[in-house]
Amino acid sequence: MAVETISLPSIDLANFPEELGKLTASATGLGCFRVVNDGIPVGLMTEAKAAASSFSKLPDDIKLRSRNIIYGSNFWPSRDFMPFLEPFSLYDATSTADVLAFCSSMEASLHQSGDLRL
């Protein structure tokens, strides 16, 4: 059986909006892309990944507090066929109030919540 190789497109934000056509084609075709030159410091990305990863280490009884925003969208433990996926429900990630409500229900530390409570 032949193995198909897929090249993940990179969208260079330092060259935006010239990359808009490439972004549109990637989003509507393959459905994903990689962003480069976004200006986000590597240290901040590392901290964000560590904070997000720490949620997967919470006890199941706390993880199950994730709200069921859309039926079936609350916490799902990882499964053999998806060992790296543990989704949580968050109504609006752009709303500080919603993020704080989620973090409160998960008993998140200041580090996990991104110090939003300060």
C-alpha positions as CSV (number, residue, x, y, z in Angstrom):
1,M,0.0,0.0,0.0
2,A,1.3,3.4,-0.9
3,V,1.8,6.0,1.8
4,E,0.5,9.5,1.0
5,T,2.8,12.3,2.1
6,I,1.2,15.6,3.0
7,S,3.1,18.8,3.3
8,L,1.8,21.1,6.0
9,P,1.6,24.7,4.7
10,S,3.4,27.4,6.7
11,I,1.8,30.8,7.0
12,D,4.4,33.6,7.6
13,L,2.7,36.3,9.6
14,A,5.7,38.6,8.9
15,N,4.5,38.5,5.3
16,F,0.9,39.1,6.0
17,P,-1.5,40.0,4.3
18,E,0.4,38.7,1.2
19,E,-0.1,35.2,2.7
20,L,-3.9,35.5,2.8
21,G,-4.5,33.5,-0.3
22,K,-2.2,30.7,1.0
23,L,-4.0,30.8,4.4
24,T,-7.5,30.6,2.7
25,A,-6.4,27.7,0.5
26,S,-4.9,25.8,3.5
27,A,-7.9,26.4,5.7
28,T,-10.4,25.3,3.1
29,G,-8.4,22.6,1.5
30,L,-6.2,20.6,4.0
31,G,-7.9,22.3,7.0
32,C,-4.8,23.0,8.9
33,F,-1.6,25.0,8.7
34,R,1.5,26.0,10.6
35,V,2.0,29.7,11.7
36,V,5.6,31.1,11.7
37,N,6.9,34.5,12.7
38,D,3.9,35.2,14.9
39,G,6.0,37.3,17.4
40,I,5.0,35.2,20.4
41,P,8.1,34.7,22.6
42,V,9.2,31.1,22.8
43,G,9.3,31.3,26.6
44,L,5.6,32.3,26.7
45,M,4.7,29.4,24.3
46,T,6.6,27.0,26.5
47,E,4.8,28.2,29.6
48,A,1.4,28.0,27.9
49,K,2.0,24.5,26.7
50,A,3.1,23.4,30.2
51,A,0.0,25.0,31.8
52,A,-2.3,23.3,29.3
53,S,-0.5,20.0,29.8
54,S,-1.0,20.3,33.5
55,F,-4.7,20.0,33.1
56,S,-4.3,16.5,31.8
57,K,-2.6,15.6,35.1
58,L,-5.6,16.7,37.2
59,P,-7.6,13.9,39.0
60,D,-10.5,12.6,37.0
61,D,-13.1,13.9,39.5
62,I,-11.9,17.4,38.8
63,K,-11.7,16.9,35.1
64,L,-15.3,15.7,35.0
65,R,-16.3,19.2,36.2
66,S,-15.8,20.5,32.7
67,R,-19.2,21.8,31.5
68,N,-21.2,20.0,28.9
69,I,-21.6,23.1,26.6
70,I,-22.6,21.2,23.6
71,Y,-24.1,17.7,24.3
72,G,-21.1,15.4,24.7
73,S,-18.5,18.1,24.7
74,N,-17.5,17.9,28.3
75,F,-14.3,16.1,29.5
76,W,-13.5,12.9,27.7
77,P,-10.6,10.8,29.1
78,S,-8.0,9.6,26.6
79,R,-8.7,6.4,24.8
80,D,-6.4,3.7,23.3
81,F,-7.2,5.1,19.8
82,M,-6.6,8.7,20.9
83,P,-4.0,8.6,23.7
84,F,-3.1,12.3,23.5
85,L,-6.6,13.8,23.4
86,E,-8.4,14.9,26.5
87,P,-10.8,17.6,25.5
88,F,-12.4,20.0,27.9
89,S,-15.4,22.4,27.4
90,L,-14.8,26.1,27.5
91,Y,-17.7,28.3,26.2
92,D,-15.7,31.3,24.9
93,A,-11.9,31.2,25.2
94,T,-11.8,34.9,24.3
95,S,-14.0,35.8,27.3
96,T,-12.0,36.4,30.5
97,A,-15.1,35.7,32.6
98,D,-15.6,32.3,30.8
99,V,-11.9,31.4,31.2
100,L,-12.0,32.3,34.9
101,A,-15.2,30.2,35.4
102,F,-13.6,27.2,33.7
103,C,-10.4,27.7,35.7
104,S,-12.3,28.0,39.0
105,S,-14.3,24.8,38.3
106,M,-11.0,23.0,37.6
107,E,-9.4,24.5,40.7
108,A,-6.7,25.9,38.4
109,S,-3.6,27.5,39.9
110,L,-2.6,31.0,38.9
111,H,-0.1,29.5,36.6
112,Q,-2.7,27.4,34.8
113,S,-5.1,30.2,34.5
114,G,-2.5,32.6,33.0
115,D,-2.7,34.8,36.1
116,L,-6.1,36.1,34.8
117,R,-7.4,36.4,38.4
118,L,-4.8,39.1,39.2
